[in-house]
Amino acid sequence: MRIDPSERSHYPWYLRPFFWNQQRKYGAVLDAALLWARAPRLFLGVALLYGMIDRKRSPLSPALRSLVTVLVSQINNCSFCVDLNSATLLKRGVAPEKVEALADWRGSDLFDAAEKAALDYADAVTRYDRGVDDALFADLRGHFDDDAIIELTGLIAFQNLSSKFNSALAVPAQGFCRLPTRPVSPQQ
């Protein structure tokens, strides 16, 4: 890790509930959270945004949200995010074989058409050299309404923020998911 999260021992009192919740949920405070918390107001904004994206009343299923976050994490080479998001994906009932196949989702018959459309969109939004064209967007619209597309776009943007932050600071995996993860090849 490029910055040691344990170098700072005091955080504002209002971050303690976030740390307590992570300790309860994951058995440890996440290294990435400790790094974000070095800028407490930034941490609060990121935590609030994540809470709004990963809510029960989202028009996107929890499994689809997790599939997208793992793919974006793989593309951005964020081992911490792949680890944590893959564990969440498994907890949301996705089969281990599907998690393992995510790096090669285009060639896998484990993903339905809506999942493939969402993953293709996530790939296009994430890769700087690709972009979203009208054909891709039309395919996406065949599976999702406008509100779901807004939510999906926000989720992809958030995961890019998170995984690029963690990747740049070399935040390592914390051992939440024991499945092997294959890197995503460029433009599969």
C-alpha positions in Angstrom: 0.0 0.0 0.0 1.4 3.4 -0.9 0.0 5.2 2.1 -0.2 3.3 5.4 -3.8 3.7 6.8 -2.6 3.0 10.3 -0.4 6.1 10.3 -3.3 8.1 11.5 -4.7 7.0 14.8 -7.4 9.7 15.4 -10.5 10.1 13.2 -13.4 12.4 13.9 -16.1 11.0 16.2 -18.7 11.1 13.5 -16.8 8.4 11.4 -16.9 5.9 14.3 -20.4 4.5 13.3 -19.0 3.8 9.8 -16.0 1.9 11.2 -18.2 0.1 13.7 -20.5 -1.1 10.9 -17.6 -2.3 8.8 -16.1 -4.1 11.8 -19.5 -5.8 12.4 -20.1 -6.6 8.7 -16.6 -7.6 7.5 -14.8 -8.4 10.8 -12.4 -5.5 10.2 -12.4 -1.9 9.2 -11.6 -1.7 5.5 -8.2 -0.3 4.6 -9.8 1.7 1.8 -12.2 3.3 4.4 -9.3 4.3 6.6 -7.6 6.0 3.6 -10.8 7.8 2.5 -11.2 8.8 6.2 -8.0 10.8 6.1 -10.2 13.4 4.4 -13.3 13.0 6.6 -15.7 15.2 4.6 -14.7 13.4 1.4 -15.2 10.1 3.2 -18.7 11.2 4.3 -19.6 12.2 0.7 -18.4 8.9 -0.7 -20.2 6.9 2.0 -23.4 8.8 1.4 -23.2 8.3 -2.3 -22.5 4.6 -2.0 -25.5 4.2 0.4 -27.8 5.9 -2.2 -26.5 3.6 -5.0 -26.6 0.3 -3.1 -30.1 0.6 -1.6 -32.9 -1.9 -1.4 -35.2 0.1 -3.7 -32.9 0.4 -6.6 -34.4 -0.6 -10.0 -31.3 -2.8 -10.5 -31.2 -6.1 -8.8 -28.5 -6.6 -6.1 -26.8 -9.4 -8.1 -26.6 -7.2 -11.2 -25.2 -4.3 -9.3 -22.5 -6.6 -7.9 -21.7 -8.1 -11.3 -21.1 -4.6 -12.7 -19.0 -3.6 -9.7 -16.8 -6.6 -10.0 -16.3 -6.1 -13.7 -15.4 -2.4 -13.3 -13.0 -3.4 -10.5 -11.4 -6.0 -12.8 -10.9 -3.6 -15.6 -9.3 -1.0 -13.2 -7.0 -3.6 -11.7 -8.3 -3.0 -8.2 -7.5 -6.2 -6.2 -9.2 -4.8 -3.1 -12.5 -4.0 -5.0 -12.5 -7.4 -6.8 -12.0 -9.2 -3.5 -14.7 -7.3 -1.6 -17.2 -7.0 -4.5 -16.8 -10.7 -5.4 -17.6 -11.7 -1.8 -20.7 -9.5 -2.0 -21.7 -11.1 -5.3 -21.5 -14.5 -3.8 -23.5 -13.4 -0.7 -26.2 -12.2 -3.1 -26.6 -15.7 -4.4 -24.6 -15.7 -7.6 -23.0 -19.1 -8.3 -19.2 -19.3 -7.9 -18.9 -20.4 -11.6 -20.5 -17.2 -12.7 -18.2 -15.1 -10.6 -15.2 -17.0 -12.0 -16.6 -16.5 -15.6 -17.1 -12.8 -15.2 -13.7 -11.9 -16.7 -14.8 -13.6 -19.9 -18.5 -12.7 -19.8 -18.9 -12.1 -23.5 -18.1 -15.7 -24.3 -20.0 -17.3 -21.5 -23.5 -18.6 -21.6 -23.9 -18.1 -17.8 -25.0 -14.5 -18.4 -28.4 -13.5 -19.7 -29.0 -10.8 -22.4 -29.8 -8.1 -19.8 -26.7 -8.9 -17.8 -24.5 -8.8 -21.0 -26.0 -5.5 -22.0 -25.3 -4.0 -18.6 -21.7 -5.5 -18.6 -21.1 -4.2 -22.1 -22.2 -0.7 -21.0 -20.0 -0.9 -17.9 -17.1 -1.9 -20.1 -17.7 0.9 -22.5 -18.1 3.6 -19.8 -15.0 2.4 -18.0 -12.5 2.1 -20.8 -11.1 5.4 -21.9 -10.5 4.1 -25.5 -14.0 2.8 -26.1 -17.0 4.9 -25.2 -20.7 4.4 -25.6 -22.2 4.4 -29.1 -25.8 4.5 -30.2 -26.0 0.8 -30.9 -24.8 -0.1 -27.5 -27.2 2.3 -25.9 -30.1 1.0 -28.0 -29.3 -2.6 -26.8 -29.2 -1.3 -23.2 -32.6 0.3 -23.6 -34.0 -3.0 -24.8 -33.5 -4.3 -21.3 -33.7 -1.3 -18.9 -35.9 1.7 -18.6 -34.4 5.2 -18.4 -34.4 5.3 -14.6 -32.6 2.0 -14.4 -30.0 3.3 -16.9 -29.5 6.4 -14.8 -28.9 4.2 -11.8 -26.6 1.9 -13.7 -24.6 4.8 -15.0 -24.2 6.2 -11.5 -23.1 2.8 -10.2 -20.5 2.5 -12.9 -19.2 6.0 -12.3 -19.1 5.4 -8.5 -17.2 2.1 -9.0 -14.7 3.7 -11.3 -14.1 6.4 -8.6 -13.7 3.8 -5.9 -11.6 1.3 -7.8 -9.3 3.9 -9.4 -8.7 5.5 -5.9 -7.9 2.1 -4.4 -5.8 0.9 -7.4 -3.7 4.2 -7.4 -3.0 3.8 -3.7 -2.3 0.0 -4.2 -4.9 -1.1 -1.6 -4.5 -4.8 -1.4 -7.2 -7.4 -1.1 -8.3 -8.1 2.4 -9.1 -11.8 1.9 -12.9 -11.6 1.7 -13.3 -13.8 -1.4 -11.3 -17.0 -1.9 -12.2 -17.5 -5.5 -9.5 -17.2 -8.1 -9.9 -14.0 -10.1 -8.7 -13.7 -13.6 -7.8 -10.3 -15.0 -10.0 -8.9 -17.7 -8.2 -8.7 -21.0 -8.3 -5.4 -22.8 -11.4 -5.1 -25.1 -12.0 -8.8 -24.7 
